[in-house]
Amino acid sequence: MVIDGYASLVISSKTRRLEDITALLGIEPTSYWELGDPHTWQMRDKPPESHPRRSSIWALHIHDDEFDHPEDETGLASLRRLADLLKGKGPILESLRPELDPTILWTGDSDSTQGGFYVPIDLVRDLSDLGCDIMMTVNNEEQKYKKKRKKARGQKPK
């Protein structure tokens, strides 16, 4: 079962300034960078290299751990919160295409090897109103959650 999740709206652009996206959506991003900002990365066994970023990224990230959601046991609370924050913004996101590429990303952690989940129809409708592609991934965190359950029951984890 999916236990928790992490949802993001990520908008990339090679032409728009991030302040334009923020003004249009009326929401501050949680992370961002501008086209041309320096970016340093290091490949294994090589010295770090710095290059200018090839696009601007505006991102709004929401994690289940950031808020209480006792009524939602689907593992999709972060995705629902993202949909609620963006409610009514579908026409704005649509107006940005094809210049911008808004995408919703969701990653969940499962406490078992069967990481199945369902998306309630009201959430499907809210997400479809945004008109964004959605990429979803479920990670198998069975061992992590087994340890948490044992600890909660007072047993010593292996």
WOBEL-V8593 format. One record per residue. N is the residue number from 1. RES is the residue in one small letter. OMEGA is omega in whole degrees, -180 to 180 (* if undefined). NEAR is the number of other C-alpha atoms within 8 Angstrom. D_FIRST is the distance of its C-alpha to the first C-alpha in Angstrom with 2 decimals. Layout:
n-><N/N>
res-><RES/RES>
omega-><OMEGA/OMEGA>
near-><NEAR/NEAR>
d_first-><D_FIRST/D_FIRST>
This chain:
n-><1/2/3/4/5/6/7/8/9/10/11/12/13/14/15/16/17/18/19/20/21/22/23/24/25/26/27/28/29/30/31/32/33/34/35/36/37/38/39/40/41/42/43/44/45/46/47/48/49/50/51/52/53/54/55/56/57/58/59/60/61/62/63/64/65/66/67/68/69/70/71/72/73/74/75/76/77/78/79/80/81/82/83/84/85/86/87/88/89/90/91/92/93/94/95/96/97/98/99/100/101/102/103/104/105/106/107/108/109/110/111/112/113/114/115/116/117/118/119/120/121/122/123/124/125/126/127/128/129/130/131/132/133/134/135/136/137/138/139/140/141/142/143/144/145/146/147/148/149/150/151/152/153/154/155/156/157/158>
res-><m/v/i/d/g/y/a/s/l/v/i/s/s/k/t/r/r/l/e/d/i/t/a/l/l/g/i/e/p/t/s/y/w/e/l/g/d/p/h/t/w/q/m/r/d/k/p/p/e/s/h/p/r/r/s/s/i/w/a/l/h/i/h/d/d/e/f/d/h/p/e/d/e/t/g/l/a/s/l/r/r/l/a/d/l/l/k/g/k/g/p/i/l/e/s/l/r/p/e/l/d/p/t/i/l/w/t/g/d/s/d/s/t/q/g/g/f/y/v/p/i/d/l/v/r/d/l/s/d/l/g/c/d/i/m/m/t/v/n/n/e/e/q/k/y/k/k/k/r/k/k/a/r/g/q/k/p/k>
omega-><177/-175/179/-176/-176/-177/-180/163/-179/180/178/-179/174/-176/-175/173/-178/179/176/-180/179/180/-180/-177/-178/-180/177/177/174/172/-177/166/-178/172/178/177/178/179/-179/174/-179/175/-179/176/177/177/179/177/177/180/175/177/-176/177/172/176/173/-176/174/-177/178/179/179/-178/-174/-178/177/179/-174/-178/-177/179/-177/-173/-177/-177/180/179/177/179/177/179/179/179/-176/-178/180/-177/179/179/178/179/179/-179/-178/-179/-3/-177/-179/-179/178/-179/174/178/175/176/179/175/178/178/179/180/173/-175/-178/177/176/178/-180/-174/180/177/176/180/-179/180/-179/177/180/177/-180/168/180/176/-176/179/174/178/177/179/-175/-178/179/-177/173/179/179/-179/179/180/180/179/179/178/179/178/179/*>
near-><9/14/11/13/16/13/14/13/12/12/11/11/12/10/7/9/8/12/6/8/10/11/8/7/8/6/6/6/10/7/8/10/9/11/12/9/8/8/8/8/7/8/7/4/4/6/6/8/7/8/7/9/11/7/11/17/13/13/12/11/11/12/10/14/6/6/6/6/8/5/4/8/9/10/13/13/13/13/13/9/9/12/11/8/6/9/10/7/9/11/8/9/12/9/6/9/8/5/8/11/10/11/11/12/11/13/11/15/14/16/15/9/7/6/13/6/7/5/7/6/6/6/10/9/8/11/10/8/9/14/9/10/7/8/8/8/7/10/9/10/10/10/7/8/9/9/10/8/8/11/10/7/6/6/7/6/6/3>
d_first-><0.00/3.79/6.13/9.35/11.51/15.12/17.26/20.86/23.83/26.05/29.57/31.90/35.61/38.69/41.07/39.83/40.07/37.00/39.01/39.45/35.71/35.29/38.25/37.04/33.53/34.75/31.81/32.20/30.02/28.07/29.27/31.97/34.79/37.85/39.31/41.61/40.10/40.45/37.43/37.59/35.50/36.16/35.63/35.67/39.25/40.72/41.96/40.09/41.07/41.30/41.13/41.08/37.82/38.06/36.37/35.49/31.88/30.88/27.28/25.39/22.27/19.90/17.20/14.94/16.82/20.08/19.93/18.84/16.51/16.04/15.94/13.00/9.52/8.13/8.16/11.24/13.88/15.76/16.06/17.36/19.71/20.99/21.69/23.48/25.56/26.59/27.32/30.70/30.88/30.25/34.04/34.56/31.97/33.57/37.00/36.10/35.56/36.70/37.87/34.44/31.04/28.34/24.78/21.43/18.96/15.30/13.21/9.67/8.33/5.23/5.79/6.17/8.51/6.79/5.31/5.96/6.61/9.90/12.78/15.02/18.60/20.22/18.26/19.13/22.72/22.86/21.68/24.04/26.86/26.64/27.46/25.57/23.82/20.12/18.57/14.78/13.13/9.77/10.65/9.63/10.23/9.59/13.21/13.32/10.83/12.52/15.72/14.81/13.92/17.14/19.10/18.13/19.32/22.43/21.96/23.15/20.61/21.95>
